[in-house]
């Protein structure tokens, strides 16, 4: 560093305009850094942020862009420190989840730590969210760093504290430095820092940042080169750790699978569910696992490994496109550290047929729960069954009035989707959640994410439904501001808890149901069109009970026997007039209203026989106002009508039977009566069905 004429002026032209550092690019303007000019630029930016967005102020482009992100992200420019978590449980969780990164950095930090004592500099390690997990260096600087929370537990991503060496390196993915007044927050402008991202050697994702920080006099242009070199050393140590684990997992597989044949396909996964070894994988599976940096599929995330590590739990966690394989847990030192997927070369040992039989059994059981024989209902059941068997339909919309039984259709789809009886079915009513709690219920939260958040954190319903079905009832009640987050999860299949930048992959089939017309909600601006088209690509219209004809009688018998069995009583006996009244009623509350009526009759009916007097007035009124039964006079024209109404009715039935060839369904429609009424009348008049 060279001092120019001004006390706050630093020459940065000792490096070329663009210097390659490892795999990243360090961009430097070939100009002098001027403290006062940078402060004036910062003040001007804050005074007229919209104008400055169009007309960059006199700072490096990298810094200007970061200032703009900080300002538009709501960062307080007068802040004096970063957020800090001092909770012991949270620090322990950070240490545990970043154990591999800490282990890989141990050698580099140990060697550099001794050299930094007395230099005024400190070296810190942050995770992928910019939270500090280790710090070494000059003791006084480490102590002073506490004043701005540059210590373990401090959160230094741009979303938390604006422009800084750690957060901006995370954002850009490149080695960078941020010096003094270039920081966005006033409280850290006396510091200088240089950060370099650390990438996972397996999949190239950024998993952390190494940063050199101290008061501004420690600035040297080559500080960035130092942290970039340190990051490369940590990546090299990570690669060595991964190679050792790969070898040990292969050895564990060989010792546990003596029947494995070389012509079988094999994938070894690490404890994060990523492929670390692929050999002879079938074409269909290889397509699913490409994009790895080395061999096909290597580094690709495949699935979440359950904590228990049992073969049953692993089999349940398999995504649909991997169900044809055998999965074996791989343990190292007694702990689950990976799994092996074997794709048999011959069908003889495939478990697909067994899974299909189980699915069909579950599907048949769920179908029996939907009572009815009407054409409109059976059409809806057929669509639901086909969706259930399809692995490609990940979201479904069920529409229908309140009380038609939409949840039964959701459970039918779940039954046809699941691989075992324990696959989760999570149902949540969007109309029963307050607006403030929607995000927490759907996505979950980490400890202390907001006032009132649980100390341990909480998974959302997407995580709870992982591997199964999530049913969102009354999705039309979903707040407009939450809808983009739901759409993102459906597109990316990854959920982020509130307060946590770490994504959690989820394998969930979403079933949304509503009693609203979502097309009208979209037109009114209350529901996003992109979300509607995402969930409504396949939809089921559950018919109202009034359109299901004699399903009313089947449901009446079903609920009658079900309630009687639960109470250890005999079923009720319904008179013909009572059944006619139930058939004629419009049922605005649909199946739910009918079930509630049967439950009430079991309690309040006078005896076990139910007549018109036992039914509510709104059900019996249409029947008592009926004066006669329609008769097809054209069909009766060839015979002499009797002198009484009874004779006329008998003759009309005979004529209708002759005209319809004995088909009772068409006879009932011809006469304008229900089939149960027709049966009763035929029995009353002693008319045989085959009469012509």
C-alpha positions, 0 to 999 in steps of 0.5 A: 500500500502506498500513501498519496498526498491525502491521508485517506488516499490509497493507491490500488493500481498496483494490480492490473484491472483484471487479475485471475485468482484461482477459479474466480475473477478479481475486478479492480478499477485502475483508479485511486481509492479516495476515502472522502470521495467514497463517503460523498458518493455514499451520502449522495447515493442515500440522498437520491437512491433512484437517480443513483440507480440510473447514474452510477456514483464514483465507486467501483461497479461491484460496490455500486451494485451491492449498495443498490441491493442493500438499499432496496433490500431494506438495510439500515445504512446507519447500522453499527453491527451485524445480527448475532446469535448467541444461543448455545443450541443454535451455535451447536447446530451450526457446528454440527451441520458444518462439520465437514467444512470446519474439518477441511479448514482446520489445517489452513486456519491452524497454520495461518493463525500463528502468523496473524498474531500482532498483524491487526488482522483476523481470518474468519470462516462463514457458512453458505448463509454468511454466518461465522463458524470460526475465527482466528488471528490477532487477539486485539482485533478478535476482541474489537470484532465483537463490537460489530459482531464479527464473531462466531454466530454473526450473520454477514450476508448482504441481506443482513448487513449490506455490502461487506467482504463476506456477503458480497463474495457470497452474492458474486461468487468471486473473490472480492475486497470491500474497503472502509467507506465502501461498506454500506453500513456506517458502523463498519466503515472503519474496517477492511475485508477481503473474502473468497467463496468456498465451493463444494468440489462435488457439485460446485455449490458455494458452501462457505466464505473465508475472509480476512478482516481488520481495521482499514490500515491493514489493507493490501491489494494482495489480501484478496489473493491470500483468501482466494488461495486459502479457499482453494486449500480448503476445497482441496482438503474437502476433495480429499475428505470426499474421496476418502468417504467415497472409498469407504462407502464403496468398501462398505457396499462390497462387504454388504452386497455379495450378490451384486453383479458387475452388469447391474447398475450401481449408484453410491450416494453420500449422506446428503443424498448426492451421487458420488459414484455411478456405474452402468446406470440404466439410460432412463436413470442416467438421464435423471442424474446428469449434470454432474461435473465428472462421470454422468450423474456424479454430484447430482442430488437424488433424494433425502436420506431419512435419519433412521437409515432402515431399509424400509424408511429408505425405500419409502424415501425413494423418488418415483423415477428410482423405484425400480432399484434396490436400496441398501443403507451404508454405515461408517463407524455405526452412523448412516453415511450413505446408501447404495442404489442397485438397478438389477439387469434382469426383471426377475429380482425387480420389486416394481410388481410388488409395489404396483400390487400394493398401490392397487390394493390401497387404491381400491380401498380408497375408491370404496370410501366414495359411495355412489354409482352415478355417471358424473361421480364415476367419471370424477373417480376415474380421473382421480385414479388415473392421476394417482397412478401417474408419477408425472402429475405433481399437482392437482386441483379439486373443485366442488361445492362445500360438503361434496367430499373433496378430501375423499378424492385427495385421499384417493390420489394419496392411496394410489401414490404411496409406496407404503401405509406410512407415507404421509398425508397432511391436510391443512385448511387455508381458511382456518389460518390467520394471515400472519401465520400462513408462512410459518405453517406452510414453510416452517421457521428456524429458531428465533426467526420472528417474535413468538417463534419456537425455540427449536424451530418448526418444520412446515407442512411441506416438510411434514408431507415429504414423500407423500401428499399435501392437501391444501383445502380452500386454497382460494383463501391463500393470501396473495403475498404468499402465493409466489412462494408456493409457486416457487416451491412447486417449480423448484421442489425446494422449501426454505424455512422462514429465517433460513437461506438453506433449501430443503428438497421436498418430494411432495404431491400437492392437491389443492381444493376449493369451493370457489371459481378460481378463474373468477378469482384470477380475473378479480386479481385475488389469485395469481394466474401463474399459480392457478395454471400451475396447480390446475393443469389437471383438475377434478370437478366433484359433482354436487349431490343434487346432480347424482340422482339415486346416489342419495339413497345409496349414501343414506343406506351407507351412513345409516349402517355406519352410524348404527354399527358405531352405536351398536344399534339396528339401522333405521327403516325409512318409509317410501315417502321419506325416501322420495322426499330425500330424492327430491330435495336439492341438498345445498349442503351436499353429502355433509348435510345428508350425513348430518341428517342421518346422525340427527335421525338416529338420535331424534327419530320416534322409534326405528321407522322414519317417515315424513313426520321425522324429516325437517320441514325444508325437506318434506315441503316439496313432497306435500305440495305434489298433487299427482304423478306425471303420466305419459298419455301418448303411450297410454292412448291405445288402451282404455283408462280406468275410471279411477286414478289408481287404475289410470296409474296402473295402466300407465305403468303397464304402457311405459313398461311395454314402450321401454321393453322392461328397462326400469331406468327408462320407465322411471324417467318416462313416468317422471318418478324415481326408481325406488318409487317405481319399485314400490308401485310395481310391487303395490300393483302386482306388476311383473317387470317383464310385463309387456 
